[in-house]
Amino acid sequence: NNINNNNDNNNNINNNLNDYNISLKNPIHILNNHTSSIFCLSILNDGRLISGSDDNSIIIYNKITYKPDLIIKEHKYAVRCIIQLSSGILASCSNDKTIKLFNINGNNYNILQTLNDHTNFVFKIIEIKNKYLVSCSNDIQLYFI
């Protein structure tokens, strides 16, 4: 009886997935401004695309032309994750063991703070309940900031 229920569930899942099939299309834009592997991608509150790369850079793209509005090269090693916090501050983390907080104003930025508590590569950062910035690292620790 359990086997039938599992099959019914699988059929339902497969039917639902088929409802969302999209056909493959040619790319609309190909952005090749980074010079090495791209590790992270996000959307800013103003709708602009932002990416981080193994070339140590963060690029914010113009939402109409898709050309870079801003290139930030403040990390010493690969940028692993970038997010915009609820406050509007941009946070990035890197293989350089740091988390950097930036104020982005149009096509300009300034570094607000560099956090260097981790002792190894910082892979991911998230915001919890508009209150905490949480990071995970190769040093096998989670930091709540």
C-alpha positions as CSV (number, residue, x, y, z in Angstrom):
1,N,0.0,0.0,0.0
2,N,2.8,2.4,0.8
3,I,4.4,1.7,-2.6
4,N,1.2,2.8,-4.3
5,N,1.1,6.0,-2.3
6,N,4.7,6.8,-3.3
7,N,3.9,6.1,-6.9
8,D,0.9,8.4,-6.7
9,N,3.0,11.1,-5.1
10,N,5.7,10.7,-7.8
11,N,3.0,10.9,-10.6
12,N,1.6,14.1,-9.0
13,I,5.1,15.6,-8.8
14,N,5.9,14.6,-12.4
15,N,2.6,16.0,-13.6
16,N,3.2,19.3,-11.8
17,L,6.7,19.6,-13.2
18,N,5.4,19.0,-16.7
19,D,3.1,22.0,-16.2
20,Y,6.2,24.2,-15.8
21,N,8.3,23.0,-18.7
22,I,9.9,25.8,-20.6
23,S,11.5,25.4,-24.0
24,L,15.2,26.2,-24.3
25,K,15.9,29.5,-26.1
26,N,19.0,31.3,-27.2
27,P,20.5,33.6,-24.6
28,I,19.2,37.2,-24.7
29,H,22.4,38.6,-23.2
30,I,25.8,37.1,-22.6
31,L,27.8,39.1,-20.0
32,N,31.5,38.4,-20.0
33,N,33.0,41.2,-17.8
34,H,34.6,38.9,-15.3
35,T,37.9,37.3,-16.1
36,S,37.5,34.1,-14.0
37,S,34.8,31.8,-12.6
38,I,31.6,33.6,-11.3
39,F,30.6,32.2,-7.9
40,C,27.6,34.3,-7.0
41,L,24.7,36.3,-8.5
42,S,22.0,38.4,-7.0
43,I,19.6,41.2,-7.7
44,L,19.8,44.6,-5.9
45,N,16.7,46.3,-4.5
46,D,16.9,48.8,-7.4
47,G,16.6,45.8,-9.9
48,R,20.3,45.8,-11.0
49,L,22.1,42.5,-11.4
50,I,25.2,41.9,-9.3
51,S,27.9,39.2,-9.6
52,G,31.0,38.1,-7.7
53,S,33.9,36.2,-9.1
54,D,37.2,34.4,-8.6
55,D,38.8,37.5,-10.2
56,N,38.2,39.2,-6.8
57,S,35.6,41.6,-8.2
58,I,32.0,42.5,-7.7
59,I,30.2,43.9,-10.8
60,I,26.9,45.8,-10.7
61,Y,25.3,45.8,-14.1
62,N,23.1,48.5,-15.7
63,K,19.5,47.1,-15.9
64,I,19.0,48.6,-19.4
65,T,22.3,48.1,-21.2
66,Y,23.7,45.3,-19.0
67,K,27.1,47.0,-19.1
68,P,28.9,47.4,-15.8
69,D,27.7,50.4,-13.7
70,L,30.2,49.7,-11.0
71,I,33.2,47.4,-10.5
72,I,34.3,46.8,-7.0
73,K,37.7,45.3,-6.4
74,E,38.1,45.4,-2.6
75,H,38.6,41.7,-1.8
76,K,42.1,40.1,-2.1
77,Y,40.7,36.7,-3.3
78,A,37.5,35.2,-4.8
79,V,34.2,36.7,-3.9
80,R,31.9,33.9,-2.8
81,C,28.6,35.5,-1.9
82,I,27.0,38.9,-2.1
83,I,23.7,40.1,-0.6
84,Q,21.9,43.4,-0.1
85,L,20.7,43.7,3.5
86,S,17.3,45.0,4.4
87,S,19.0,48.3,5.4
88,G,20.3,48.6,1.8
89,I,23.9,47.9,2.7
90,L,25.7,45.5,0.4
91,A,27.5,42.6,2.1
92,S,30.1,40.4,0.5
93,C,32.3,37.5,1.6
94,S,35.5,36.1,0.2
95,N,38.2,33.5,0.2
96,D,40.3,36.3,1.8
97,K,38.5,35.4,5.1
98,T,36.6,38.7,5.3
99,I,33.1,40.0,5.1
100,K,32.9,43.5,3.7
101,L,30.0,45.9,4.1
102,F,29.5,48.6,1.4
103,N,27.2,51.6,1.0
104,I,26.1,51.7,-2.6
105,N,24.9,55.1,-3.9
106,G,24.1,54.9,-7.6
107,N,27.4,54.1,-9.4
108,N,29.6,54.9,-6.3
109,Y,30.4,53.0,-3.2
110,N,32.3,53.3,0.1
111,I,33.4,50.6,2.4
112,L,31.7,50.8,5.8
113,Q,33.4,48.0,7.6
114,T,35.6,44.9,7.0
115,L,34.9,42.0,9.3
116,N,37.8,39.5,9.7
117,D,36.7,37.2,12.5
118,H,36.9,34.0,10.3
119,T,40.1,32.1,10.0
120,N,39.4,30.6,6.7
121,F,37.4,31.1,3.4
122,V,34.0,32.6,4.0
123,F,31.5,30.9,1.7
124,K,28.1,32.3,2.4
125,I,26.3,35.1,4.2
126,I,22.6,35.5,4.9
127,E,20.4,38.0,6.8
128,I,18.0,36.6,9.5
129,K,14.9,38.6,10.4
130,N,16.5,42.0,9.4
131,K,18.6,41.6,12.6
132,Y,21.6,39.3,12.1
133,L,24.1,38.8,9.5
134,V,25.2,35.1,9.6
135,S,28.3,33.7,7.8
136,C,29.6,30.3,7.3
137,S,33.2,29.4,6.6
138,N,35.8,26.7,5.9
139,D,36.8,27.3,9.5
140,I,33.7,25.2,10.4
141,Q,32.0,28.0,12.3
142,L,28.9,30.1,11.9
143,Y,29.2,33.7,13.0
144,F,26.1,35.7,14.0
145,I,27.0,39.4,13.6
